């Protein structure tokens, strides 16, 4: 029996970057779809606003994945240092920070 060389598993940061790229793609497609919509009126405007909010949430989540990948790579000083000082926050459905999570 011959030994087949095994490839090392992908780094966790690579998976996060893949999710980041997918979310950015979703955000782009959502915005493009809403812009191309020919429907007019107050309901159309409300629909576009909801789609824009969803696209913003996708982009914000992508930013979070990118930050986490960078932290895993050591770019921001790991989990306890860097630009955010290790502070974690929760985000409401509207996208606003609610401070530290409860312990």
TILODREN-776600 format. One record per atom (N, C-alpha, C): x, y, z; residue number from 0; atom name. Coordinates in pm, 1 decimal, padded with zeros to 6 digits, always signed. Layout:
# TILODREN-776600
+----------+----------+----------+-----+-------+
!        u !        v !        w ! num ! atomo !
+----------+----------+----------+-----+-------+
!        X !        Y !        Z ! NUM !    CA !
...
+----------+----------+----------+-----+-------+
# end
This chain:
# TILODREN-776600
+----------+----------+----------+-----+-------+
!        u !        v !        w ! num ! atomo !
+----------+----------+----------+-----+-------+
! +00084.7 ! -00116.8 ! +00000.0 !   0 !     N !
! +00000.0 ! +00000.0 ! +00000.0 !   0 !    CA !
! +00089.6 ! +00123.6 ! +00000.0 !   0 !     C !
! +00057.7 ! +00218.3 ! -00086.1 !   1 !     N !
! +00139.8 ! +00339.6 ! -00094.0 !   1 !    CA !
! +00080.7 ! +00447.2 ! -00005.1 !   1 !     C !
! +00170.0 ! +00522.1 ! +00051.8 !   2 !     N !
! +00126.4 ! +00633.7 ! +00135.3 !   2 !    CA !
! +00094.0 ! +00753.3 ! +00047.1 !   2 !     C !
! -00022.3 ! +00806.8 ! +00069.4 !   3 !     N !
! -00063.7 ! +00926.8 ! -00004.0 !   3 !    CA !
! -00036.8 ! +01045.6 ! +00086.4 !   3 !     C !
! +00041.2 ! +01141.7 ! +00038.8 !   4 !     N !
! +00067.6 ! +01257.6 ! +00124.9 !   4 !    CA !
! -00061.6 ! +01334.8 ! +00151.5 !   4 !     C !
! -00077.8 ! +01369.0 ! +00274.4 !   5 !     N !
! -00195.9 ! +01446.4 ! +00313.4 !   5 !    CA !
! -00162.5 ! +01594.0 ! +00314.8 !   5 !     C !
! -00254.0 ! +01670.4 ! +00263.3 !   6 !     N !
! -00237.5 ! +01815.9 ! +00269.0 !   6 !    CA !
! -00277.5 ! +01863.1 ! +00407.4 !   6 !     C !
! -00209.6 ! +01963.8 ! +00456.9 !   7 !     N !
! -00249.1 ! +02016.1 ! +00587.7 !   7 !    CA !
! -00388.7 ! +02077.6 ! +00577.6 !   7 !     C !
! -00464.5 ! +02070.3 ! +00685.5 !   8 !     N !
! -00597.4 ! +02132.1 ! +00681.2 !   8 !    CA !
! -00584.0 ! +02283.1 ! +00663.1 !   8 !     C !
! -00685.3 ! +02345.1 ! +00603.1 !   9 !     N !
! -00677.1 ! +02490.4 ! +00586.1 !   9 !    CA !
! -00677.8 ! +02560.0 ! +00722.1 !   9 !     C !
! -00610.3 ! +02671.0 ! +00726.9 !  10 !     N !
! -00606.0 ! +02748.8 ! +00850.7 !  10 !    CA !
! -00745.5 ! +02802.5 ! +00881.6 !  10 !     C !
! -00781.3 ! +02812.6 ! +01010.7 !  11 !     N !
! -00914.2 ! +02865.7 ! +01045.1 !  11 !    CA !
! -00939.6 ! +03003.6 ! +00983.9 !  11 !     C !
! -00834.7 ! +03083.9 ! +00973.2 !  12 !     N !
! -00851.4 ! +03217.5 ! +00916.4 !  12 !    CA !
! -00895.2 ! +03210.1 ! +00770.5 !  12 !     C !
! -00851.5 ! +03106.1 ! +00698.9 !  13 !     N !
! -00892.4 ! +03091.5 ! +00558.9 !  13 !    CA !
! -01042.8 ! +03069.2 ! +00547.5 !  13 !     C !
! -01098.3 ! +02990.7 ! +00637.0 !  14 !     N !
! -01242.6 ! +02969.6 ! +00637.7 !  14 !    CA !
! -01318.2 ! +03099.0 ! +00665.6 !  14 !     C !
! -01266.1 ! +03177.3 ! +00759.3 !  15 !     N !
! -01328.7 ! +03305.6 ! +00789.8 !  15 !    CA !
! -01323.5 ! +03399.1 ! +00670.1 !  15 !     C !
! -01210.1 ! +03398.1 ! +00599.9 !  16 !     N !
! -01198.3 ! +03482.6 ! +00480.8 !  16 !    CA !
! -01296.6 ! +03437.1 ! +00372.4 !  16 !     C !
! -01320.2 ! +03306.9 ! +00361.4 !  17 !     N !
! -01418.9 ! +03257.2 ! +00265.4 !  17 !    CA !
! -01558.7 ! +03305.2 ! +00298.7 !  17 !     C !
! -01594.7 ! +03300.2 ! +00427.5 !  18 !     N !
! -01726.0 ! +03351.7 ! +00470.1 !  18 !    CA !
! -01734.7 ! +03502.1 ! +00445.4 !  18 !     C !
! -01624.9 ! +03571.2 ! +00471.2 !  19 !     N !
! -01619.6 ! +03716.6 ! +00448.9 !  19 !    CA !
! -01648.0 ! +03748.0 ! +00302.2 !  19 !     C !
! -01581.5 ! +03677.2 ! +00212.8 !  20 !     N !
! -01600.6 ! +03701.6 ! +00068.9 !  20 !    CA !
! -01744.5 ! +03671.2 ! +00026.7 !  20 !     C !
! -01801.4 ! +03563.7 ! +00080.4 !  21 !     N !
! -01939.8 ! +03529.1 ! +00046.0 !  21 !    CA !
! -02036.7 ! +03636.2 ! +00094.0 !  21 !     C !
! -02015.7 ! +03686.5 ! +00215.4 !  22 !     N !
! -02104.5 ! +03790.5 ! +00267.7 !  22 !    CA !
! -02091.5 ! +03920.6 ! +00189.1 !  22 !     C !
! -01970.4 ! +03955.6 ! +00150.2 !  23 !     N !
! -01952.2 ! +04076.8 ! +00069.1 !  23 !    CA !
! -02020.8 ! +04061.0 ! -00066.7 !  23 !     C !
! -02013.6 ! +03941.2 ! -00122.7 !  24 !     N !
! -02081.1 ! +03914.6 ! -00249.1 !  24 !    CA !
! -02232.8 ! +03926.0 ! -00233.7 !  24 !     C !
! -02285.4 ! +03871.7 ! -00124.6 !  25 !     N !
! -02429.9 ! +03883.4 ! -00098.7 !  25 !    CA !
! -02470.9 ! +04029.9 ! -00086.1 !  25 !     C !
! -02391.8 ! +04107.1 ! -00012.0 !  26 !     N !
! -02423.8 ! +04249.3 ! +00006.3 !  26 !    CA !
! -02424.5 ! +04320.9 ! -00128.3 !  26 !     C !
! -02326.4 ! +04291.4 ! -00210.9 !  27 !     N !
! -02318.4 ! +04354.9 ! -00342.9 !  27 !    CA !
! -02440.8 ! +04318.2 ! -00428.0 !  27 !     C !
! -02475.1 ! +04190.8 ! -00430.0 !  28 !     N !
! -02590.2 ! +04147.2 ! -00510.7 !  28 !    CA !
! -02721.1 ! +04206.0 ! -00458.6 !  28 !     C !
! -02735.3 ! +04214.9 ! -00326.7 !  29 !     N !
! -02856.6 ! +04275.2 ! -00269.6 !  29 !    CA !
! -02870.0 ! +04420.8 ! -00312.5 !  29 !     C !
! -02760.0 ! +04495.9 ! -00301.9 !  30 !     N !
! -02764.7 ! +04637.5 ! -00340.6 !  30 !    CA !
! -02792.6 ! +04653.7 ! -00489.7 !  30 !     C !
! -02728.6 ! +04571.0 ! -00571.6 !  31 !     N !
! -02749.5 ! +04579.4 ! -00717.1 !  31 !    CA !
! -02893.2 ! +04543.5 ! -00752.7 !  31 !     C !
! -02946.8 ! +04441.9 ! -00687.3 !  32 !     N !
! -03084.7 ! +04401.8 ! -00714.1 !  32 !    CA !
! -03184.3 ! +04509.7 ! -00675.3 !  32 !     C !
! -03162.1 ! +04573.0 ! -00560.8 !  33 !     N !
! -03252.6 ! +04679.5 ! -00516.5 !  33 !    CA !
! -03244.0 ! +04799.7 ! -00609.6 !  33 !     C !
! -03124.5 ! +04831.6 ! -00658.0 !  34 !     N !
! -03107.5 ! +04945.2 ! -00747.7 !  34 !    CA !
! -03174.2 ! +04920.5 ! -00882.7 !  34 !     C !
! -03175.7 ! +04795.8 ! -00926.7 !  35 !     N !
! -03232.1 ! +04762.5 ! -01057.7 !  35 !    CA !
! -03383.7 ! +04744.3 ! -01055.3 !  35 !     C !
! -03441.5 ! +04745.9 ! -00938.5 !  36 !     N !
! -03585.3 ! +04724.4 ! -00924.9 !  36 !    CA !
! -03662.8 ! +04838.2 ! -00991.7 !  36 !     C !
! -03757.3 ! +04804.0 ! -01075.9 !  37 !     N !
! -03836.1 ! +04905.7 ! -01146.9 !  37 !    CA !
! -03964.8 ! +04942.3 ! -01073.5 !  37 !     C !
! -03994.3 ! +04873.6 ! -00968.9 !  38 !     N !
! -04113.6 ! +04897.6 ! -00887.6 !  38 !    CA !
! -04100.1 ! +05034.0 ! -00820.6 !  38 !     C !
! -04206.4 ! +05114.0 ! -00820.8 !  39 !     N !
! -04203.9 ! +05248.8 ! -00763.2 !  39 !    CA !
! -04315.5 ! +05264.1 ! -00659.3 !  39 !     C !
! -04298.3 ! +05361.0 ! -00573.9 !  40 !     N !
! -04400.0 ! +05392.7 ! -00475.0 !  40 !    CA !
! -04349.2 ! +05372.6 ! -00333.7 !  40 !     C !
! -04433.4 ! +05405.3 ! -00236.0 !  41 !     N !
! -04392.1 ! +05397.8 ! -00095.2 !  41 !    CA !
! -04355.0 ! +05256.0 ! -00051.6 !  41 !     C !
! -04429.4 ! +05156.4 ! -00100.7 !  42 !     N !
! -04396.9 ! +05019.4 ! -00063.0 !  42 !    CA !
! -04262.8 ! +04976.5 ! -00122.9 !  42 !     C !
! -04235.7 ! +05022.1 ! -00243.2 !  43 !     N !
! -04106.8 ! +04990.9 ! -00306.7 !  43 !    CA !
! -03992.8 ! +05055.9 ! -00229.6 !  43 !     C !
! -04013.9 ! +05178.8 ! -00184.9 !  44 !     N !
! -03911.1 ! +05246.9 ! -00106.8 !  44 !    CA !
! -03885.3 ! +05174.4 ! +00025.5 !  44 !     C !
! -03993.8 ! +05128.7 ! +00089.3 !  45 !     N !
! -03979.2 ! +05054.3 ! +00214.7 !  45 !    CA !
! -03904.6 ! +04922.6 ! +00189.9 !  45 !     C !
! -03937.1 ! +04856.7 ! +00079.3 !  46 !     N !
! -03869.3 ! +04731.8 ! +00044.5 !  46 !    CA !
! -03721.0 ! +04756.5 ! +00021.1 !  46 !     C !
! -03689.0 ! +04863.1 ! -00053.7 !  47 !     N !
! -03548.9 ! +04896.4 ! -00079.9 !  47 !    CA !
! -03473.6 ! +04925.7 ! +00049.8 !  47 !     C !
! -03541.1 ! +04993.7 ! +00141.4 !  48 !     N !
! -03477.6 ! +05024.2 ! +00269.9 !  48 !    CA !
! -03447.0 ! +04896.3 ! +00347.1 !  48 !     C !
! -03538.6 ! +04800.3 ! +00344.5 !  49 !     N !
! -03514.7 ! +04672.2 ! +00411.6 !  49 !    CA !
! -03399.5 ! +04596.8 ! +00346.3 !  49 !     C !
! -03396.0 ! +04597.3 ! +00213.7 !  50 !     N !
! -03287.5 ! +04529.1 ! +00141.8 !  50 !    CA !
! -03154.4 ! +04597.9 ! +00171.4 !  50 !     C !
! -03154.2 ! +04730.6 ! +00175.5 !  51 !     N !
! -03031.2 ! +04804.3 ! +00207.1 !  51 !    CA !
! -02983.5 ! +04770.8 ! +00348.8 !  51 !     C !
! -03077.9 ! +04760.2 ! +00443.1 !  52 !     N !
! -03041.0 ! +04724.9 ! +00580.2 !  52 !    CA !
! -02981.4 ! +04583.8 ! +00585.6 !  52 !     C !
! -03039.0 ! +04492.5 ! +00510.6 !  53 !     N !
! -02985.5 ! +04356.3 ! +00506.4 !  53 !    CA !
! -02846.0 ! +04355.3 ! +00443.8 !  53 !     C !
! -02826.6 ! +04431.3 ! +00337.6 !  54 !     N !
! -02694.6 ! +04440.4 ! +00274.6 !  54 !    CA !
! -02592.9 ! +04498.9 ! +00372.3 !  54 !     C !
! -02633.9 ! +04599.0 ! +00449.3 !  55 !     N !
! -02544.3 ! +04657.3 ! +00549.9 !  55 !    CA !
! -02506.5 ! +04554.5 ! +00656.1 !  55 !     C !
! -02603.6 ! +04473.3 ! +00697.4 !  56 !     N !
! -02575.8 ! +04368.7 ! +00796.4 !  56 !    CA !
! -02476.7 ! +04266.7 ! +00740.5 !  56 !     C !
! -02493.3 ! +04229.8 ! +00614.1 !  57 !     N !
! -02398.9 ! +04136.8 ! +00550.6 !  57 !    CA !
! -02258.2 ! +04196.8 ! +00548.5 !  57 !     C !
! -02249.0 ! +04323.5 ! +00510.9 !  58 !     N !
! -02118.4 ! +04389.9 ! +00504.3 !  58 !    CA !
! -02055.8 ! +04400.8 ! +00643.1 !  58 !     C !
! -02137.9 ! +04431.0 ! +00745.2 !  59 !     N !
! -02086.8 ! +04440.0 ! +00882.0 !  59 !    CA !
! -02036.9 ! +04304.6 ! +00930.8 !  59 !     C !
! -02111.8 ! +04199.5 ! +00899.5 !  60 !     N !
! -02068.6 ! +04064.9 ! +00937.7 !  60 !    CA !
! -01938.4 ! +04028.8 ! +00866.0 !  60 !     C !
! -01926.7 ! +04067.3 ! +00738.6 !  61 !     N !
! -01803.5 ! +04041.7 ! +00663.7 !  61 !    CA !
! -01686.0 ! +04112.9 ! +00729.4 !  61 !     C !
! -01708.2 ! +04235.5 ! +00774.9 !  62 !     N !
! -01602.4 ! +04308.1 ! +00845.3 !  62 !    CA !
! -01559.5 ! +04233.7 ! +00971.2 !  62 !     C !
! -01656.9 ! +04177.2 ! +01042.1 !  63 !     N !
! -01625.9 ! +04099.9 ! +01162.5 !  63 !    CA !
! -01543.9 ! +03976.1 ! +01131.4 !  63 !     C !
! -01581.6 ! +03904.5 ! +01024.4 !  64 !     N !
! -01504.1 ! +03786.7 ! +00984.0 !  64 !    CA !
! -01362.6 ! +03827.1 ! +00942.8 !  64 !     C !
! -01349.6 ! +03938.6 ! +00871.5 !  65 !     N !
! -01217.1 ! +03984.1 ! +00829.3 !  65 !    CA !
! -01131.3 ! +04019.6 ! +00951.0 !  65 !     C !
! -01190.9 ! +04084.9 ! +01048.5 !  66 !     N !
! -01117.7 ! +04120.1 ! +01170.2 !  66 !    CA !
! -01075.1 ! +03994.0 ! +01244.7 !  66 !     C !
! -01166.3 ! +03898.0 ! +01256.3 !  67 !     N !
! -01132.9 ! +03773.6 ! +01325.4 !  67 !    CA !
! -01021.1 ! +03698.8 ! +01253.5 !  67 !     C !
! -01026.2 ! +03696.4 ! +01119.9 !  68 !     N !
! -00920.3 ! +03630.0 ! +01043.1 !  68 !    CA !
! -00786.9 ! +03700.1 ! +01065.8 !  68 !     C !
! -00788.7 ! +03831.2 ! +01066.4 !  69 !     N !
! -00665.6 ! +03907.2 ! +01090.2 !  69 !    CA !
! -00611.9 ! +03879.7 ! +01230.3 !  69 !     C !
! -00701.1 ! +03869.1 ! +01327.6 !  70 !     N !
! -00656.8 ! +03839.8 ! +01463.6 !  70 !    CA !
! -00595.8 ! +03700.1 ! +01472.6 !  70 !     C !
! -00656.2 ! +03604.7 ! +01402.5 !  71 !     N !
! -00599.3 ! +03469.5 ! +01400.6 !  71 !    CA !
! -00462.2 ! +03468.9 ! +01334.2 !  71 !     C !
! -00444.9 ! +03553.4 ! +01234.6 !  72 !     N !
! -00315.8 ! +03563.7 ! +01166.7 !  72 !    CA !
! -00213.8 ! +03642.3 ! +01248.5 !  72 !     C !
! -00258.4 ! +03707.3 ! +01355.9 !  73 !     N !
! -00168.2 ! +03784.4 ! +01439.7 !  73 !    CA !
! -00148.6 ! +03927.3 ! +01395.7 !  73 !     C !
! -00229.2 ! +03974.3 ! +01300.7 !  74 !     N !
! -00212.9 ! +04109.5 ! +01248.8 !  74 !    CA !
! -00248.8 ! +04214.2 ! +01353.6 !  74 !     C !
! -00350.9 ! +04187.3 ! +01433.0 !  75 !     N !
! -00396.9 ! +04285.6 ! +01531.6 !  75 !    CA !
! -00355.9 ! +04249.5 ! +01673.1 !  75 !     C !
! -00253.7 ! +04171.9 ! +01688.2 !  76 !     N !
! -00203.7 ! +04143.4 ! +01822.5 !  76 !    CA !
! -00280.1 ! +04034.5 ! +01894.0 !  76 !     C !
! -00352.9 ! +03951.9 ! +01824.6 !  77 !     N !
! -00422.8 ! +03840.9 ! +01889.7 !  77 !    CA !
! -00550.4 ! +03884.9 ! +01957.0 !  77 !     C !
! -00599.7 ! +03799.7 ! +02044.2 !  78 !     N !
! -00730.7 ! +03822.6 ! +02104.9 !  78 !    CA !
! -00728.2 ! +03930.1 ! +02212.4 !  78 !     C !
! -00610.2 ! +03963.8 ! +02265.6 !  79 !     N !
! -00607.6 ! +04057.1 ! +02378.2 !  79 !    CA !
! -00538.1 ! +04188.0 ! +02347.1 !  79 !     C !
! -00514.6 ! +04216.8 ! +02221.6 !  80 !     N !
! -00444.6 ! +04341.3 ! +02190.3 !  80 !    CA !
! -00497.4 ! +04399.2 ! +02062.7 !  80 !     C !
! -00418.0 ! +04485.7 ! +02005.4 !  81 !     N !
! -00452.8 ! +04540.3 ! +01875.6 !  81 !    CA !
! -00546.4 ! +04657.1 ! +01883.1 !  81 !     C !
! -00603.9 ! +04688.3 ! +01770.1 !  82 !     N !
! -00684.9 ! +04808.4 ! +01755.2 !  82 !    CA !
! -00807.0 ! +04809.0 ! +01844.9 !  82 !     C !
! -00859.3 ! +04692.3 ! +01877.7 !  83 !     N !
! -00982.2 ! +04687.7 ! +01956.5 !  83 !    CA !
! -00957.1 ! +04648.3 ! +02101.1 !  83 !     C !
! -00834.1 ! +04624.8 ! +02137.3 !  84 !     N !
! -00799.7 ! +04598.1 ! +02275.7 !  84 !    CA !
! -00867.8 ! +04476.4 ! +02334.5 !  84 !     C !
! -00911.7 ! +04382.9 ! +02251.7 !  85 !     N !
! -00977.0 ! +04263.5 ! +02301.9 !  85 !    CA !
! -01120.1 ! +04285.1 ! +02345.1 !  85 !     C !
! -01175.4 ! +04402.7 ! +02320.5 !  86 !     N !
! -01312.0 ! +04432.5 ! +02361.0 !  86 !    CA !
! -01407.8 ! +04367.0 ! +02262.3 !  86 !     C !
! -01503.2 ! +04296.0 ! +02316.5 !  87 !     N !
! -01605.3 ! +04236.6 ! +02231.6 !  87 !    CA !
! -01736.1 ! +04308.4 ! +02255.4 !  87 !     C !
! -01818.0 ! +04315.5 ! +02154.3 !  88 !     N !
! -01947.1 ! +04381.7 ! +02166.5 !  88 !    CA !
! -02054.4 ! +04295.3 ! +02105.3 !  88 !     C !
! -02176.7 ! +04321.0 ! +02144.0 !  89 !     N !
! -02290.8 ! +04258.1 ! +02080.3 !  89 !    CA !
! -02354.1 ! +04362.4 ! +01990.0 !  89 !     C !
! -02418.0 ! +04317.8 ! +01885.2 !  90 !     N !
! -02481.9 ! +04409.7 ! +01792.2 !  90 !    CA !
! -02629.9 ! +04377.4 ! +01787.5 !  90 !     C !
! -02711.3 ! +04480.9 ! +01797.0 !  91 !     N !
! -02855.3 ! +04462.4 ! +01791.7 !  91 !    CA !
! -02899.2 ! +04436.7 ! +01648.6 !  91 !     C !
! -03026.0 ! +04403.5 ! +01631.4 !  92 !     N !
! -03079.0 ! +04380.0 ! +01497.2 !  92 !    CA !
! -03063.5 ! +04504.3 ! +01410.4 !  92 !     C !
! -03064.6 ! +04620.5 ! +01471.0 !  93 !     N !
! -03048.3 ! +04744.4 ! +01395.4 !  93 !    CA !
! -02901.2 ! +04775.9 ! +01369.6 !  93 !     C !
! -02810.5 ! +04693.2 ! +01424.1 !  94 !     N !
! -02669.8 ! +04711.8 ! +01396.8 !  94 !    CA !
! -02597.3 ! +04800.3 ! +01496.5 !  94 !     C !
! -02662.8 ! +04835.9 ! +01606.4 !  95 !     N !
! -02598.1 ! +04922.3 ! +01705.0 !  95 !    CA !
! -02535.1 ! +04836.8 ! +01814.7 !  95 !     C !
! -02421.7 ! +04879.4 ! +01862.0 !  96 !     N !
! -02351.0 ! +04807.6 ! +01967.0 !  96 !    CA !
! -02425.2 ! +04820.3 ! +02098.5 !  96 !     C !
! -02425.5 ! +04711.0 ! +02174.5 !  97 !     N !
! -02486.9 ! +04713.7 ! +02306.8 !  97 !    CA !
! -02384.2 ! +04689.4 ! +02415.4 !  97 !     C !
! -02257.8 ! +04709.4 ! +02384.5 !  98 !     N !
! -02153.7 ! +04694.6 ! +02485.0 !  98 !    CA !
! -02109.8 ! +04550.4 ! +02502.2 !  98 !     C !
! -02042.8 ! +04524.9 ! +02613.4 !  99 !     N !
! -01990.8 ! +04391.4 ! +02641.6 !  99 !    CA !
! -02104.5 ! +04293.0 ! +02665.9 !  99 !     C !
! -02085.3 ! +04167.5 ! +02624.5 ! 100 !     N !
! -02187.0 ! +04066.8 ! +02654.4 ! 100 !    CA !
! -02189.1 ! +04035.0 ! +02802.8 ! 100 !     C !
! -02300.6 ! +03988.9 ! +02856.1 ! 101 !     N !
! -02305.0 ! +03955.6 ! +02999.4 ! 101 !    CA !
! -02216.5 ! +03834.4 ! +03028.9 ! 101 !     C !
! -02170.5 ! +03826.6 ! +03150.5 ! 102 !     N !
! -02083.7 ! +03713.3 ! +03190.4 ! 102 !    CA !
! -02165.8 ! +03605.3 ! +03252.9 ! 102 !     C !
+----------+----------+----------+-----+-------+
# end
